[in-house]
Amino acid sequence: MASRALAIHRRAAPRFFSFFSPSRRLSVGSCFDATVAYGEGARDTGLYGFPVLKTAKGFRRFVDDAIERSGELVSYVSQLPPSMEVIRVMDEISNTVCSVIDSAELCRNTHPDREYVEEANKASMRIHEYLHFLNTNYSLYNAVIKAELEGNLITEEAQRAAQTLRIDFEKGGIHLCAEKLERVNQLNMEIALLGRQFNENIITDPGFVDIFPASRIPKHMQPHFKPIYRPIPTASEESMDRQDRKKEKGFRIATDSSTLSSVLKWVSDAEVRKQSYIKGNSTPQANLDVLDKLISARHELAEIMGCKSYAEFAIRPNMAASPDVVMSFLLDLSKTVRKKADEEFKIIKDFKRRFCNERSADLEPWDEAYFTGMMKSSTYDLDSLVISSYFSLSQCLEGLKLLVESLFGATFHRIPVAPGESWHPDVVKLSLHHPQEGDLGFLYLDLYSRKGKYPGCAHFAIRGGRRVSETEYQLPIVALVCNFPGSPGSSTSRLNHWDVETLFHEFGHALHSLLSRTDYQHFSGTRVVLDLAETPSNLFEYYAWDYRVLRTFARHDTTGEVIPKKLVAAMNGARNMFVATEFQRQIFYSLMDLTLFGEQPATPRDTISVVADLKKQHTSWNHVEGTHWHTRFNHLINYGAGYYSYLYARCFAATIWQEICCEHPLSHCTGSAIRTKFLQHGGAKDPSDLLKELAGNSVIRNCSHGIVPDTSSLLKEIGF
């Protein structure tokens, strides 16, 4: 079952002392003004502008300097009376450590030089080990407690910072006895290593199938696959010279998520789709064991922390507050969409039977994308090549520039990358500049696919924003990393509309970071509770579908014709054809994630059986024996027990769109509301208050001491 969310892996810097992290080359042409935002010239620097990172081994010094500086600050905090200064210095420690963590994370996922990647990996492990010292430092913990109780914290943000710092300490187990605290530290390291192993296995073991003859693969797809050959047996084979034997051409198809998605959608040969589906959804085998160990380690950690399950431990700080609240929310949604999803399943099955002229043909999971794609294209007369001709990457970036200028009065300018600052020649650096406020932040774009690069699309924080003094603000720096086809300036840099939506989604995360103006980097941008974090990105997806927005930039790459309104209407119609099926899939993913990290039975469960049972209960589709697609579902690592956050965000974004954006999506008034009432606050304000101030009290509702979204706007939008 393909999912849009599988293509999105959002990264945000971990909050101070917290191991949990909820947390894209560019063919810009003339779409970004080349105004230089920094002085007159670019001086030599290091990676991401850090002078210490002029060489790969600079990561060692980076860690050393961070530890030394943090040590000085720890000593300073221990001598301070309870005050605002305690919170400021704690945030400086956080800023120092996060600079290393965030830089190493981006480097090890994107840098083409293996030496840099290896040094970044080592730096990441060293700084996480140092975090153990910070997590268990009683002088820091006591200083935070005293500041919270006696420090005369005069701002709401300082009070919230003190509270969240204390909670983060306690999530690390500092309030436990020495024996339990040591075990918590061991488990946190084990969990981090298991998570890294899980993700590395997905990359290194994508699986593959060999398909013969080559004619079984559509010609337009063949250039993307590796050709292979095998001898053709003949009656006189033994008497023939080996060099004279005829060979049959075929293709080796890697079954990574992206390639598999294309095969399932475009290959007419059902047996090829079946083989690819089964192989792609049964690798990597090694992750079955990794996941079992991860579930066990997380559960033990939660029990030590006084929780019944890891889900309880992970969800408690969020708006939902408890797994029971989330489970009730998901089960209600599952019940709501089941009837329509079953009806859609029958429509697809009947179409397959007519198409194949087989009255009793069953509908299999490897049929879904192929037949639904066919039905959408035929119903709305859509051609993916025609659609993509209106979405060259340069024009999409122009559209984002126009969108930001219209909403926020700010402009992106391309600025020079200093020698040593970039990790690849295709990376472009932009400043976001406001005519009255000056520069608001900086954005690196690394948008094209290349070997060895992080395979999805993601927002990476490099540096959070924070108030340094009354007159100085540390500007945020972020990177968008994507894997779009083509290369800078090439005529092949066209995006399908799925990629356009993905670009707008990740851009929503970037704007959250760039437009936040918090006193503390602890709250900068996307550093919010997990079940709020995906709201801006989901909101900006709406802009990728609205004709009033698309007509400002979507132009045919040869004729210059503005995208026809009729075509956009057809695209939206196709989008909504099987909306219940897709919605049901997201509910199932969330239930699976919540269940795997929920309360554990006395006898460990087989995760394949758990996932198969949930699929049978909550979707209209069969489970294919021998498959375990969840072993490449990396949201289990980064959003453990938190995948429901995507559904929360969809509900919040639907309400915000209807209440704030829909009537005038490009107006400065709309942008001002989004920025001043939501984006600029990052995590510095209570998330429920942020939502209510922006979209009204009806955007959320209380449920058993937790908060759930109001679903009416989303359900109305998708036809329920």
Secondary structure, DSSP 4 states (H G I P E B T S, - for coil): ---GGGGB----PPPTT-----------TTSSB---SSSS------GGG-GGGSSTTHHHHHHHHHHHHHHHHHHHHHTPPSSHHHHHHHHHHHHHHHHHHHHHHHHHHH-S-HHHHHHHHHHHHHHHHHHHHHHT-HHHHHHHHHHHHHS---SHHHHHHHHHHHHHHHHTTTTS-HHHHHHHHHHHHHHHHHHHHHHHHHHH---EEEESSGGGS-TTTGGGSEEEEEEPP-TTGGGS-GGG--EEEEEEEE--HHHHHHHHHH---HHHHHHHHHHHTT--THHHHHHHHHHHHHHHHHHHTT-SSHHHHHHTTSSS-SHHHHHHHHHHHHHHHHHHHHHHHHHHHHHHHHHHT-TTPPP-GGGHHHHHHHHHHHHHT--HHHHHTT-BHHHHHHHHHHHHHHHHS-EEEEEPPPTTT-SSTT-EEEEEEETTTEEEEEEEEEEE--TTS-SSBEEEEEE--EE-SSS-EE--EEEEEEEESS-TT-TT-B--HHHHHHHHHHHHHHHHHHH---SSGGGSTT-S-HHHHTHHHHHHHHHTT-HHHHTTT-B-TTT-PBPPHHHHHHHHHHHTTTHHHHHHHHHHHHHHHHHHTSPPPSSPP-HHHHHHHHHHHHSSSPPPTT--GGGG-THHHHTTTTTTHHHHHHHHHHHHIIIIISSSTT-HHHHHHHHHHTGGGTTSS-HHHHHHHHH-GGGEEEETTEEEE--HHHHHHTT-
